[in-house]
Amino acid sequence: MEGQDTETTGAMAADERHADIYGEDGAVRSAFLAQIGAAVADRDTLTLKREVGDLHQSELGDLIEALHPEQRRALVELLGSDFDFSALTEVDEAIRLDIVDNLPNEQIAQAVQELDSDDAVYILEDLDREDQDEILSQLPFTERIRLRRALDYPEETAGRRMQTEFVAVPPFWTVGQTIDYMREDNNLPDRFSQIFVIDPSFKLVGAVDLDQILRAKRAVKVEDIMRETRHAIPATMDQEEAAREFEQYNLLSAAVVDENERLVGVLTIDDVVDVIQQEAEEDIMRMGGVGDEELSDTVLATSRSRVPWLLVNLLTAFLAAAVIGLFDRTIEHIVALAVLMPIVAGMGGNAGSQTMTVTVRALATRDLDIYNAARIVRRELGVGFINGIVFAVLIGTVAGIWFHNANLGGIIAAAMIINMFAAALAGILIPLVLDRLKIDPAVASAVFVTTVTDVVGFFAFLGLATWWFSIR
């Protein structure tokens, strides 16, 4: 009971501490920011260590992001060796680089020795190769080799995200030997849930969960209770593919192997959660034509990342304008067409975006493939046709009453059906084609779908109007 009381008291204290830091909106409280800012200004190290020293790395990361740049640098400087460098894995890349660039490499080298290898790689990977080499040269040989091997793997691969600390034993060891090894070796990771089994050449032959070790007799050999690792992840596998393995097979951790199937690291669920969030953010950003952008980026950097796709949009806008120019005489005679044109194009664009979003997400999660593509295409075309009829009736009725012209209402209704159908077709076929061509559909689909709906919408509406009024 005493242990339970202590645990409960600790949980309550953590909840109270969380309430002191965060407001109801989830943001860092202004009063807490002001307190930390005042301590930084006064260079009050004792207050900073008392208020910041026991924060979780994610809480410290939120605090760092909320502070002004000068305050961030001063906070890290004042805390010195008491600063938890793992908090830098919780902040934007621009903020992390700003802090690290203002620290001497000797301090960074000292700090990364206290971190898990995956966190150390996360901080080091954004530095110049020269700085990386200088920092690594100050580390113990074994740790230096492990970090350099992880840094040499391509970005956004399992090798970059893996933790190089793991527990591995030979198959002929007994459970008793394994338990004694885990108790006595101080170089093992602080937390782990699996023990890997390797042969003399370090090739992976199996794995044992900790619960199996605890339930087995000490004399039992590891090879008798191990299971084959069917979900070993190649170090060069894309991190998104690795995350999909975790999702599909409900993994908590997985071995990472090199091209020779030798064990080089372990990927854990906490790293995979970060990968899933990162990939989801990237997809959302790319679909908006934003690129690799952080909230902490400068005005010039943000502008630079957005300009390329805005230029592409400008070119496609000229294409839509050229279609309108083909019917300038019709528009001059019937001004109502100019009023109603945006409705047709806008509704088509929104419908195409809906279909495109669903398609891109299905492609990213591998839920859409060659086996069900035809069925999904037919479904989306049916949805486009039905929605086209629904909104054709609504918009046609409103336009006819508004301009006292039933013919005009019928024209926009017909154009609406055509464009909604085209929007559904473009929204699913364009991402499929781009994916087939090995082009990221999240990046390029939006521009092409919008172009199709604008061009088809304007051409259908103005073309039908020109034809109808020419035969009257």
Secondary structure, 3 states (H helix, E strand, C coil): CHHHHHHHHHHHHHHHHHHHHECCCCCECHHHHHHHHHHHHCCCHHHHHHHHCCCCHHHHHHHHHHCCHHHHHHHHHHHHHHCCHHHHHHCCHHHHHHHHHCCCHHHHHHHHCCCCHHHHHHHHCCCCHHHHHHHHCCCCHHHHHHHHHHHHCCCCEHHHHCECCCCEECCCCEHHHHHHHHHHCCCCCCCCCEEEEECCCCEEEEEEEHHHHHHCCCCCEHHHHCECCCCCEECCCEHHHHHHHHHHHCCCEEEEECCCCEEEEEEEHHHHHHHHHHHHHHHHHHHCCCCCCCCCCCHHHHHHHHHHHHHHHHHHHHHHHHHHHCCHHHHHHCCHHHHHHHHHHHHHHHHHHHHHHHHHHHHHCCCCCCCCHHHHHHHHHHHHHHHHHHHHHHHHHHHHHHCCCHHHHHHHHHHHHHHHHHHHHHHHHHHHHHHHCCCCHHHHHHHHHHHHHHHHHHHHHHHHHHHHHHHC
